[in-house]
């Protein structure tokens, strides 16, 4: 996932093209161990492992499938 910029008001949005069908994506995201998203304070440098020198973690969330 590319870097996402969030404004001072805490709002941000993004759109990402994936080279995978929606059924396959759903199967990968919502498998037995689930999926979470972690937000860091700074941009990812796309080089350093494991977190791209992106600074401290500032928010996280679990993705849940809507029925």
C-alpha positions in Angstrom: 0.0 0.0 0.0 1.4 3.4 -0.9 1.8 6.2 1.7 -1.5 8.0 2.5 -1.5 11.6 3.6 -3.8 12.7 6.4 -4.7 16.3 6.9 -4.6 18.3 10.2 -8.3 17.5 10.6 -7.4 13.8 10.8 -9.1 13.0 7.5 -7.5 11.2 4.6 -8.5 9.0 1.7 -6.9 6.8 -0.9 -7.7 4.6 -3.8 -5.5 1.6 -4.7 -5.6 -0.6 -7.7 -4.9 -4.3 -7.0 -4.1 -7.0 -9.5 -6.4 -9.5 -7.9 -10.1 -10.4 -8.2 -12.5 -9.3 -5.4 -13.3 -12.9 -4.4 -9.6 -13.7 -4.0 -8.9 -10.5 -2.1 -11.8 -11.2 0.3 -10.4 -14.7 0.9 -6.9 -13.3 1.6 -8.1 -10.5 3.9 -10.7 -12.4 5.9 -8.9 -15.7 6.4 -8.6 -17.4 9.8 -6.0 -15.0 11.2 -7.7 -11.8 9.9 -6.2 -8.5 8.8 -5.3 -5.3 10.6 -4.0 -2.0 9.5 -1.3 0.0 11.3 -0.7 3.8 10.8 2.6 5.4 11.5 3.4 9.0 12.1 5.9 9.5 9.1 6.1 8.3 5.5 7.4 4.9 4.7 10.8 5.1 2.9 10.1 1.9 1.0 13.5 0.6 1.9 14.0 -0.1 5.6 12.5 -3.2 7.2 10.3 -3.9 9.0 8.4 -0.6 9.1 10.1 1.6 6.5 11.5 4.1 9.1 8.0 5.4 9.3 8.2 6.6 12.9 6.0 5.7 15.9 2.7 3.8 15.5 -0.2 6.3 16.0 -3.3 4.2 15.2 -4.4 0.7 14.3 -7.6 -1.1 13.3 -8.9 -4.5 12.5 -10.6 -5.0 9.2 -14.0 -6.8 9.4 -16.1 -8.1 6.5 -19.5 -6.5 6.3 -22.3 -9.0 5.9 
